[in-house]
């Protein structure tokens, strides 16, 4: 990062973003036992269940992303004070990680883990770490904390793509229709 102030501002944005991620993690933990049970019993029944999971997650995730995008700077000021106002634009970028995280959680936690393919998740995480380091090296000097937020978002999209690819070799699940309906709403 450029300065200690930038690190503090990014940390403030990330703390609010982490609060939203906590909601997603809790939701995935609640769904996990049923997803596991259905995957081992009947994959077609599991597909229907997981498709419904995606629809519900995006129905709540999209409004959260839009709301936080529009209220990022006021939220930063409320929780951290106006000295951290520069964190607002970083939060506006970070919050959009929520959408690919819904899918990466689906592919990783709700499909690969019950199928016993945890090494696939490790490979995606290692690749994600490498991508994030490279993107940070290039984006932070030019864009500061917004560059760090962009690197995080691009990394999450890449990890989601890798997990999607790995899941598609074991399990076919069309999620796009589940994404488009909440987006149109």
Backbone bond lengths (Angstrom), bond angles and torsions (degrees), N, CA, C in turn:
res aa  C-N    CA-C-N  psi(-1)  N-CA   C-N-CA  omega(-1)  CA-C   N-CA-C  phi
1 X - - - 1.455 - - 1.515 109.47 -
2 X 1.277 115.53 168.47 1.453 120.97 -177.16 1.526 112.62 -78.67
3 X 1.337 117.59 -41.79 1.461 120.55 -176.66 1.526 109.10 -151.50
4 X 1.303 115.59 169.67 1.460 120.82 177.07 1.528 110.31 -64.10
5 X 1.336 117.16 -33.13 1.461 120.85 178.27 1.528 110.44 -64.01
6 X 1.336 116.00 -39.99 1.466 120.10 178.27 1.518 111.08 -65.27
7 X 1.317 116.29 -40.51 1.462 120.50 178.12 1.527 109.53 -62.21
8 X 1.326 116.18 -43.74 1.464 120.55 178.80 1.521 112.24 -63.88
9 X 1.329 117.48 -41.08 1.460 121.28 179.33 1.530 110.53 -65.51
10 X 1.322 116.76 -43.89 1.468 119.72 179.02 1.523 110.24 -64.38
11 X 1.312 116.92 -39.26 1.460 121.77 177.68 1.528 110.65 -61.34
12 X 1.325 117.25 -40.26 1.464 120.71 178.09 1.526 110.67 -63.08
13 X 1.327 116.39 -46.46 1.470 120.25 178.76 1.521 110.26 -61.80
14 X 1.317 116.34 -41.67 1.456 120.13 -176.88 1.528 111.47 -69.27
15 X 1.322 117.78 -32.51 1.470 120.08 178.52 1.530 110.55 -64.07
16 X 1.324 117.26 -42.47 1.463 119.28 177.27 1.523 110.72 -66.72
17 X 1.318 116.51 -41.87 1.460 120.94 176.53 1.527 110.35 -60.87
18 X 1.319 117.13 -41.38 1.457 121.78 179.73 1.527 111.23 -61.94
19 X 1.327 116.70 -34.47 1.459 120.03 176.14 1.519 111.96 -61.20
20 X 1.325 117.03 -37.65 1.461 121.51 178.05 1.528 109.97 -71.76
21 X 1.326 116.57 -40.34 1.469 120.63 178.45 1.531 110.47 -61.69
22 X 1.309 116.61 -34.73 1.465 120.94 178.94 1.523 110.41 -57.37
23 X 1.330 116.96 -40.24 1.465 121.67 178.39 1.532 109.80 -61.15
24 X 1.336 116.11 -45.17 1.463 120.60 179.30 1.529 110.88 -63.80
25 X 1.314 117.20 -44.17 1.467 120.71 -179.71 1.527 110.72 -61.98
26 X 1.308 116.48 -40.96 1.464 120.31 178.00 1.523 110.32 -62.81
27 X 1.320 116.57 -45.18 1.465 122.27 179.24 1.532 110.67 -60.15
28 X 1.323 117.28 -42.77 1.465 120.27 179.72 1.527 111.20 -66.67
29 X 1.321 117.62 -37.38 1.459 120.61 179.15 1.526 111.13 -66.28
30 X 1.330 116.62 -34.26 1.457 120.56 178.04 1.529 110.53 -68.51
31 X 1.329 116.67 -38.81 1.464 122.68 -176.07 1.531 111.78 -80.42
32 X 1.326 117.98 -25.88 1.462 122.50 -172.22 1.537 114.70 -51.95
33 X 1.339 119.99 -49.79 1.472 118.02 -177.25 1.535 112.90 -60.54
34 X 1.324 115.89 -40.58 1.468 118.90 -179.44 1.525 111.23 -70.30
35 X 1.331 117.54 -38.86 1.468 120.85 176.72 1.526 110.14 -62.22
36 X 1.320 117.11 -43.43 1.472 121.28 178.36 1.518 111.55 -61.81
37 X 1.307 115.91 -45.89 1.461 120.65 -179.49 1.531 110.64 -60.69
38 X 1.307 116.37 -45.00 1.466 120.02 -178.24 1.528 111.85 -69.68
39 X 1.327 117.16 -37.27 1.467 119.09 179.14 1.524 111.64 -64.16
40 X 1.307 116.97 -36.96 1.469 119.05 -179.40 1.521 111.70 -80.06
41 X 1.335 118.45 -26.47 1.463 121.53 -177.52 1.526 112.42 -86.28
42 X 1.339 116.40 -51.26 1.466 120.10 -173.41 1.528 108.72 -156.89
43 X 1.326 116.62 109.89 1.467 120.46 -175.74 1.529 112.26 -63.43
44 X 1.332 118.73 -34.03 1.465 119.69 178.63 1.518 111.41 -65.92
45 X 1.320 116.81 -40.99 1.457 121.47 176.06 1.529 109.76 -65.05
46 X 1.309 116.92 -36.99 1.465 121.30 178.29 1.522 110.38 -65.31
47 X 1.316 117.63 -39.81 1.471 120.82 179.50 1.519 110.86 -59.55
48 X 1.307 116.49 -44.55 1.463 120.34 179.48 1.524 110.78 -62.74
49 X 1.313 116.15 -44.33 1.466 121.49 179.44 1.534 110.82 -62.73
50 X 1.330 117.23 -47.19 1.461 121.19 -178.43 1.529 111.89 -67.92
51 X 1.320 116.81 -33.91 1.462 120.49 175.21 1.535 109.78 -63.20
52 X 1.330 117.12 -43.41 1.462 120.86 176.74 1.530 110.95 -63.29
53 X 1.333 116.03 -38.22 1.469 120.37 176.49 1.530 110.73 -58.28
54 X 1.335 116.59 -45.76 1.466 120.77 -179.86 1.524 110.71 -62.67
55 X 1.325 117.17 -44.27 1.465 120.37 179.54 1.526 111.10 -58.85
56 X 1.316 116.16 -48.37 1.468 120.37 -178.55 1.528 110.44 -64.80
57 X 1.328 116.56 -44.36 1.471 120.13 -179.06 1.528 111.10 -61.71
58 X 1.317 117.82 -41.78 1.467 120.23 179.21 1.528 111.80 -73.87
59 X 1.332 117.78 -30.41 1.460 119.99 176.18 1.523 111.08 -61.31
60 X 1.312 116.46 -35.11 1.455 120.10 177.99 1.529 111.41 -91.11
61 X 1.330 116.99 -34.66 1.462 121.04 -175.94 1.517 114.19 -68.40
62 X 1.317 117.55 -42.60 1.470 119.77 -179.09 1.523 112.63 -61.99
63 X 1.333 119.46 -49.66 1.470 117.91 177.72 1.531 113.10 -60.75
64 X 1.332 116.38 -36.84 1.469 118.99 177.51 1.525 110.15 -61.23
65 X 1.337 116.83 -44.94 1.468 120.36 -179.83 1.523 111.59 -61.59
66 X 1.327 116.76 -45.39 1.468 119.73 179.29 1.523 111.20 -65.61
67 X 1.317 116.91 -43.62 1.460 121.39 -179.10 1.528 111.13 -61.16
68 X 1.318 116.84 -48.35 1.465 120.31 -179.55 1.532 110.23 -66.68
69 X 1.330 117.82 -35.82 1.466 120.18 177.92 1.528 110.51 -59.63
70 X 1.319 116.76 -44.83 1.464 120.00 -177.97 1.523 113.20 -76.81
71 X 1.316 117.13 -25.85 1.469 120.82 -176.41 1.521 113.63 -109.85
72 X 1.330 117.93 14.00 1.467 120.95 -173.40 1.527 113.01 -56.42
73 X 1.312 117.41 -53.52 1.470 119.50 -176.98 1.524 111.79 -65.07
74 X 1.353 119.61 -44.94 1.472 117.13 175.16 1.529 113.54 -60.86
75 X 1.331 117.10 -37.08 1.466 119.21 177.66 1.524 111.38 -63.54
76 X 1.319 116.64 -43.18 1.472 120.60 177.45 1.522 109.73 -60.27
77 X 1.327 117.03 -44.71 1.474 120.32 -179.52 1.526 111.42 -63.82
78 X 1.336 117.05 -39.43 1.462 120.07 -179.16 1.526 110.74 -65.70
79 X 1.334 116.90 -45.76 1.461 120.26 -173.91 1.533 113.92 -85.50
80 X 1.331 117.60 -28.78 1.465 119.52 -173.38 1.525 114.34 -126.20
81 X 1.302 118.41 -10.33 1.459 121.44 -179.21 1.515 112.59 95.06
82 X 1.323 115.85 163.41 1.472 119.96 -175.71 1.519 113.36 -69.27
83 X 1.310 118.36 -14.94 1.467 120.08 176.95 1.527 111.36 -65.40
84 X 1.321 116.80 -20.24 1.463 121.30 -178.99 1.534 112.54 -103.32
85 X 1.317 117.58 15.89 1.471 121.46 -176.00 1.521 112.70 -56.57
86 X 1.329 118.27 -28.62 1.469 119.78 179.77 1.524 112.58 -65.55
87 X 1.323 117.43 -11.47 1.459 121.32 178.03 1.527 112.14 -77.77
88 X 1.329 117.83 -15.77 1.460 121.61 -178.39 1.524 113.63 -55.11
89 X 1.341 119.15 -52.89 1.473 119.29 179.29 1.533 113.38 -62.02
90 X 1.315 117.39 -32.87 1.474 119.68 177.34 1.525 109.89 -67.56
91 X 1.329 117.78 -40.84 1.457 121.56 177.51 1.526 110.52 -63.59
92 X 1.334 116.92 -37.17 1.461 120.53 178.08 1.527 111.71 -60.42
93 X 1.296 117.44 -32.70 1.470 121.40 177.05 1.525 110.22 -82.65
94 X 1.317 116.81 -46.00 1.470 121.00 -176.96 1.527 113.06 -57.99
95 X 1.324 117.11 -38.53 1.460 119.42 -174.34 1.526 111.82 -61.35
96 X 1.329 117.47 -26.90 1.468 120.30 -178.50 1.524 111.93 -73.76
97 X 1.328 117.72 -7.49 1.471 121.44 170.63 1.524 110.65 -65.28
98 X 1.306 116.01 -22.75 1.460 120.96 -177.37 1.528 111.36 -57.22
99 X 1.334 117.28 -38.78 1.468 120.35 -176.64 1.528 112.58 -70.01
100 X 1.345 119.99 -51.26 1.462 116.61 175.71 1.528 112.55 -65.56
101 X 1.338 117.61 -26.02 1.466 119.49 177.28 1.527 111.56 -67.56
102 X 1.323 117.13 -31.10 1.461 119.37 174.41 1.521 108.91 -59.26
103 X 1.336 115.59 -45.69 1.466 119.87 -177.86 1.522 112.36 -73.77
104 X 1.330 117.67 -39.85 1.469 118.31 179.48 1.527 110.52 -66.63
105 X 1.324 117.14 -34.85 1.462 120.58 174.93 1.522 111.50 -66.24
106 X 1.331 115.48 -39.19 1.458 120.04 176.28 1.521 110.79 -60.98
107 X 1.332 115.54 -52.72 1.466 119.87 -176.88 1.527 112.16 -67.74
108 X 1.325 116.54 -40.51 1.462 119.79 -177.20 1.510 112.90 -81.29
109 X 1.311 115.60 -67.86 1.464 121.36 -172.48 1.529 113.03 -70.58
110 X 1.320 116.92 -40.68 1.461 119.11 -171.65 1.530 114.15 -93.72
111 X 1.340 117.53 -14.14 1.469 119.11 178.17 1.526 111.62 -119.23
112 X 1.327 117.85 -56.51 1.469 119.71 -174.57 1.530 112.74 -67.25
113 X 1.320 117.86 -40.75 1.466 119.54 179.96 1.529 110.99 -62.69
114 X 1.351 119.32 -50.76 1.472 117.54 178.20 1.533 113.89 -62.46
115 X 1.338 117.02 -27.41 1.454 119.82 177.96 1.535 112.44 -81.81
116 X 1.339 116.53 -2.33 1.462 120.28 179.04 1.518 113.92 76.47
117 X 1.309 117.43 23.43 1.464 122.62 -177.21 1.533 111.01 -107.81
118 X 1.316 116.45 47.08 1.463 120.67 -176.78 1.530 112.78 -66.47
119 X 1.326 117.84 -24.62 1.470 119.42 177.77 1.520 111.00 -63.62
120 X 1.325 117.26 -27.81 1.464 121.23 176.91 1.535 110.22 -65.19
121 X 1.319 116.32 -37.67 1.463 121.11 178.32 1.522 109.63 -67.55
122 X 1.323 117.04 -41.45 1.465 121.11 177.87 1.524 111.01 -59.82
123 X 1.315 117.15 -44.35 1.471 121.08 178.99 1.523 110.18 -60.81
124 X 1.338 117.43 -44.89 1.469 121.06 178.92 1.528 110.91 -63.10
125 X 1.333 117.52 -39.43 1.465 121.21 179.98 1.527 111.35 -67.06
126 X 1.319 117.58 -41.44 1.472 120.88 178.18 1.522 110.04 -64.45
127 X 1.315 116.28 -45.13 1.469 120.40 177.23 1.522 110.46 -60.77
128 X 1.330 116.17 -41.54 1.460 120.40 178.05 1.520 112.58 -61.92
129 X 1.326 117.30 -41.22 1.461 120.79 178.63 1.530 110.95 -62.30
130 X 1.317 116.16 -42.74 1.472 120.22 179.53 1.524 110.25 -64.66
131 X 1.324 116.79 -46.38 1.469 121.04 179.42 1.522 110.03 -60.17
132 X 1.337 116.84 -43.90 1.456 120.32 -178.02 1.520 112.09 -63.51
133 X 1.317 117.40 -41.88 1.469 120.37 178.71 1.522 110.39 -62.43
134 X 1.325 116.77 -46.73 1.469 120.65 -179.61 1.529 110.71 -62.12
135 X 1.328 116.98 -46.88 1.464 119.86 179.94 1.526 111.62 -63.58
136 X 1.329 117.50 -39.83 1.465 119.83 177.59 1.524 111.51 -61.01
137 X 1.329 116.67 -41.05 1.467 120.47 179.92 1.533 110.77 -60.11
138 X 1.318 116.43 -38.55 1.465 119.76 -177.76 1.526 114.03 -87.03
139 X 1.327 118.55 -33.77 1.461 120.39 -172.73 1.524 114.47 -91.30
140 X 1.322 118.51 -34.91 1.463 119.89 -176.49 1.531 112.53 -64.33
141 X 1.337 120.37 -43.89 1.471 117.82 -179.90 1.533 113.56 -59.06
142 X 1.325 117.47 -34.08 1.466 120.05 -177.73 1.523 113.12 -89.38
143 X 1.329 117.63 -35.37 1.464 120.41 -171.03 1.520 114.50 -119.05
144 X 1.315 118.50 -0.05 1.459 121.39 177.36 1.516 112.69 63.12
145 X 1.354 115.76 -136.07 1.457 118.70 -175.93 1.528 111.92 -69.78
146 X 1.321 117.92 -25.24 1.467 119.30 173.78 1.532 109.62 -67.37
147 X 1.311 117.89 -34.73 1.457 121.98 175.87 1.511 111.53 -65.38
148 X 1.333 116.56 -39.96 1.467 120.30 176.59 1.525 110.26 -63.87
149 X 1.327 116.69 -40.78 1.463 120.70 178.13 1.528 110.72 -65.90
150 X 1.331 117.12 -41.08 1.473 120.74 177.35 1.529 110.44 -62.44
151 X 1.334 116.24 -41.85 1.469 120.14 178.93 1.520 110.32 -61.48
152 X 1.322 117.36 -41.01 1.457 121.33 178.75 1.525 110.73 -63.40
153 X 1.324 117.11 -44.33 1.462 121.42 179.91 1.526 111.38 -64.63
154 X 1.322 117.05 -47.80 1.473 120.35 179.70 1.529 111.33 -63.18
155 X 1.314 116.44 -36.45 1.462 120.55 177.46 1.522 110.61 -64.58
156 X 1.311 116.93 -45.14 1.470 119.75 -179.58 1.527 111.33 -63.82
157 X 1.319 117.29 -37.73 1.462 120.38 176.10 1.532 109.81 -63.57
158 X 1.320 117.29 -41.99 1.472 120.88 179.44 1.528 111.01 -65.05
159 X 1.323 117.44 -44.03 1.468 120.96 178.79 1.528 110.10 -62.48
160 X 1.324 116.39 -41.99 1.465 120.21 178.17 1.525 110.71 -61.61
161 X 1.328 116.97 -41.59 1.463 121.00 178.91 1.535 111.09 -63.22
162 X 1.321 116.84 -42.01 1.467 120.87 178.50 1.530 110.09 -64.04
163 X 1.319 116.70 -45.22 1.464 119.94 179.43 1.529 111.14 -64.14
164 X 1.319 116.37 -39.80 1.475 119.67 176.70 1.524 110.39 -59.43
165 X 1.312 115.59 -46.00 1.470 120.13 179.84 1.528 110.94 -60.33
166 X 1.317 116.69 -45.63 1.469 120.86 -178.29 1.537 110.63 -67.06
167 X 1.323 117.93 -40.73 1.462 120.69 179.32 1.519 110.70 -65.33
168 X 1.325 117.37 -36.52 1.467 120.31 -176.07 1.532 112.64 -63.35
169 X 1.322 117.94 -18.94 1.460 119.54 176.92 1.531 112.22 -79.16
170 X 1.351 116.52 -18.69 1.460 121.01 -178.42 1.531 113.33 -110.16
171 X 1.346 115.09 -28.90 1.457 119.60 -165.77 1.519 108.54 -155.37
172 X 1.316 117.85 126.99 1.469 121.72 179.07 1.521 109.18 -98.07
173 X 1.334 115.71 124.37 1.456 120.97 179.05 1.523 108.64 -142.58
174 X 1.313 116.89 114.50 1.466 121.73 178.22 1.527 108.52 -85.55
175 X 1.331 117.04 110.51 1.460 120.71 -178.23 1.525 113.07 -102.06
176 X 1.320 117.96 -16.60 1.463 119.80 -176.35 1.526 113.89 -56.63
177 X 1.338 120.23 -42.73 1.462 118.06 176.84 1.531 112.61 -60.92
178 X 1.307 116.82 -33.38 1.461 120.58 178.10 1.517 113.10 -70.74
179 X 1.325 116.64 -21.91 1.459 121.11 178.78 1.531 110.93 -85.81
180 X 1.336 116.61 -39.12 1.459 120.27 -173.30 1.524 113.95 -69.03
181 X 1.311 118.28 -36.46 1.461 119.38 179.88 1.530 111.99 -62.36
182 X 1.323 119.35 -50.22 1.472 118.39 176.97 1.533 111.79 -63.23
183 X 1.337 118.09 -33.86 1.455 120.22 179.01 1.513 110.71 -64.16
184 X 1.327 117.73 -41.50 1.460 121.27 178.65 1.516 111.32 -68.83
185 X 1.320 116.60 -35.66 1.468 119.80 -179.90 1.518 109.75 -65.58
